[in-house]
């Protein structure tokens, strides 16, 4: 085989092309839905092949390499930066949420989560611990920026997906 051909690089390029193609041809919301499914299947694959620790390590790697916008906003604007980040991301995804920003804390409670709704409305198999990625990703970034985070797990009785509450470290 030609040493110039690297299948792993080809696969990476195909996945990036896949997301761009779906967005260009079918719109950003279609690309978001594809992402939700691919993300979930990645979690399932990692747990099946390598155990839950591999899923957690994957989430940590995302927090460390993909959330620089959030990290910069947390470091430079604190709770107001968190508000800016989540208003943008939740707005683009179409989430329904409640947010409370004070001088001492930032709280977001997601009432309607687009990935969760997509899986449920279309009867799609999804990773049984999908919502937990929020806990790992955002806690890790927050801690690096001097915040502690309380994770509020999904509560179907209250009609919420999950929530996050950040305060300054003591």
C-alpha positions, 0 to 999 in steps of 0.5 A: 500500500502506498505510504502516502495514503493514510486511512485515518486521515481519510476518515477524518476528512470524510466525517468533516465533509459529511457534516459540511455536506449535510449542512450545505444541502439540508440546513444547519438543523439537519446537521445538528441532528446528524451530530446528535446521532453520531455523538451518541453512537460514539459514546455507545461504541466507546463504552461497548469496546472499552468501558465507561472510563473511555467515554469519560476520557473522551468527554474530558478530551472534548472539554480540553480541546474543543471548548476554548470559546467557553473557556475564554468567556469564563475567564474574561467575563465570568458569569456574564460570559457563561450567559453569552455562551449558553444563550448562543449555543442554546439559541442555535440548537433551539433549546428551551431553557431558564437562565439566572445570572447574578453577581454570585452565580450562573444557573441554566436549566434546560427544559427542552433539549434538542438531542433528547427530543430528537431521539425520543420523537424519532424513537432512536436508540441513544446512549443511556448516559447521554446527558452526563456529558454536560456534567463532565465537559462543563465542570472541567472547563469551569474548574480550570477557570476558577468556578465550581459547578453543581450538576442538576440531573434530568428530572422528567417530573419537573420537565427538565433535561439537566441543569448547571449551576456555577459559583466562584470557588471558595 
